[in-house]
Amino acid sequence: MKKFAITRKFGIEIEVGYEISKFKIKDFVKENSIKKANFDLYRPSCNNDFWHIKDDATCGINGRKGYFGVEIASYVAKTYDDLLEISNIADKLSSFGCKVNDNCGLHIHADCSDLTKD
């Protein structure tokens, strides 16, 4: 893989179903990442320097009508090595037992504070 420069901060949110609890996912991420991991009820993640593992009512198998899924929000990433770290965790989640369903998604947040309307 060719290394490239990253000039923009970013974060990634990975949504999974309810098969594995947020407590077990937090321990898994903590064991497999160089960054710390915390769990919480759902709340926005802003400028974290840790993995934020939280409930997500929208990604359970029945959406908001059933079991909650889990959102795994990365720390604010800034480098190519951060991208590799996040990719490594994402890659290992399925072998840990995390599953996706039709209500799960992947979100990428990118810092666009330097952009203008033009």
C-alpha positions in Angstrom: 0.0 0.0 0.0 1.4 3.4 -0.9 1.7 5.8 2.0 0.1 9.2 1.5 -0.1 12.4 3.5 -3.2 13.2 5.4 -3.9 16.9 5.8 -7.3 16.9 7.3 -8.6 15.6 10.7 -11.2 12.8 10.5 -13.1 10.3 12.5 -15.0 7.2 11.7 -18.2 5.7 13.2 -18.8 2.0 12.8 -22.3 0.7 13.6 -22.9 -2.9 14.5 -25.9 -4.9 15.7 -26.7 -6.0 19.2 -25.0 -9.4 19.1 -22.0 -8.2 21.2 -22.5 -5.8 24.1 -20.9 -2.4 24.2 -19.0 -3.5 27.3 -17.4 -6.4 25.5 -16.7 -4.3 22.4 -15.0 -1.7 24.6 -12.8 -4.3 26.1 -12.0 -5.7 22.7 -11.1 -2.3 21.3 -9.0 -1.5 24.4 -7.0 -4.7 24.0 -6.5 -4.2 20.2 -5.8 -0.5 20.0 -3.1 1.9 21.1 -5.9 4.3 22.1 -8.0 4.0 25.2 -11.7 3.1 24.9 -14.7 4.3 26.9 -18.3 3.4 26.8 -21.3 5.5 27.4 -25.0 6.0 26.7 -25.5 7.7 23.3 -24.1 11.2 23.1 -22.3 13.0 20.4 -18.5 12.5 20.1 -16.5 15.7 19.7 -12.8 16.0 19.7 -12.2 12.7 21.5 -8.8 11.3 22.0 -10.3 7.9 22.7 -12.6 5.3 21.1 -16.2 6.1 22.1 -18.4 3.0 22.3 -22.1 3.7 22.8 -25.6 2.6 22.4 -27.3 3.3 19.1 -31.1 2.9 18.9 -31.1 3.2 15.1 -28.9 0.2 14.3 -30.5 -2.6 16.1 -32.1 -5.3 13.9 -35.6 -3.7 14.2 -34.4 -0.1 14.2 -35.7 1.9 17.1 -38.3 -0.8 17.9 -36.0 -3.4 19.3 -32.6 -4.0 20.8 -30.1 -1.2 20.5 -27.1 -1.7 18.3 -23.6 -0.3 19.1 -21.8 2.6 17.6 -18.0 2.5 17.7 -16.8 6.1 17.2 -13.0 6.5 16.6 -10.9 9.2 18.2 -10.1 12.2 16.1 -7.5 11.0 13.7 -4.8 13.1 12.0 -2.3 10.8 10.4 -1.8 7.9 8.0 -0.9 5.7 11.1 -4.2 6.7 12.6 -6.0 5.5 9.5 -4.1 2.1 9.7 -5.1 1.9 13.4 -8.8 2.5 12.7 -8.7 0.1 9.8 -7.2 -2.6 11.9 -9.9 -2.3 14.5 -12.6 -2.3 11.8 -11.1 -5.3 10.2 -11.1 -7.3 13.4 -14.6 -6.6 14.5 -16.2 -9.3 12.4 -13.9 -12.0 13.7 -14.8 -10.9 17.2 -18.5 -11.6 16.4 -19.8 -8.1 15.5 -22.4 -8.2 12.7 -24.1 -5.6 10.6 -27.7 -5.5 9.5 -29.8 -3.4 7.2 -29.9 -0.6 9.8 -26.1 -0.3 10.3 -23.9 2.2 8.7 -20.4 3.6 8.4 -19.9 7.3 8.8 -16.8 9.3 8.0 -16.5 12.8 9.5 -13.9 15.1 8.0 -12.7 18.5 9.3 -13.8 21.0 6.7 -13.2 24.1 8.8 -10.9 25.5 6.1 -13.6 25.3 3.3 -15.6 28.3 2.2 -18.8 28.6 0.1 -16.6 29.3 -2.9 
